[in-house]
Amino acid sequence: MLSEAMAAMAAAGGTAVVQAASTDAWTGLRQRLARWLGRGNPQRENAELERLDQTVGDLDAAAPAELGRVRIHQGAAWQARIETLLESLDDTERSQAAEQLSALLDQCNPRGGMSASQGGQAVGGNVDIRADHGSAAAWNMGDVTLGNPTQPGPPQG
């Protein structure tokens, strides 16, 4: 049984596969993850590359109404593959593999980096949306919770 941290890392790996599929980040993630899963065995690495390619094919072929379900299925499948590999290692190897996986995931989505699923937008910093001269602008944010700002202090002058 994996620790909670290891299980979370495996889940992050599954999510990274699905988020990177068919994006500019895919090639790098595909190569690094296949190498990590292959553990130095070229045949296993090639098999993982084929599985990763199949994942992209499944996601690309999914009808829009089915895409969410396919993404969840693929993410869970890759999470399970990562968990299975981690469980197969002894404690020392597992610790080393976890460090390698963490570094791999950081390369794909550095801390503070952002990603968005298909149809989504990821924005870092301020957003300024304008509708000028009869044009229209819209931004669908889904569920958003905003806190109350702190009250200003007494005027100084």
Secondary structure, DSSP 8 states (H G I E B T S, - for coil): ---HHHHHHHHHHHHHHHHHTTSTTHHHHHHHHHHHHHTT-HHHHHHHHHHHHHHHHHHHHS-TTTHHHHHHHHHHHHHHHHHHHHHTS-HHHHHHHHHHHHHHHHHHS-TT-----TT-----S-------TT--------S--------------
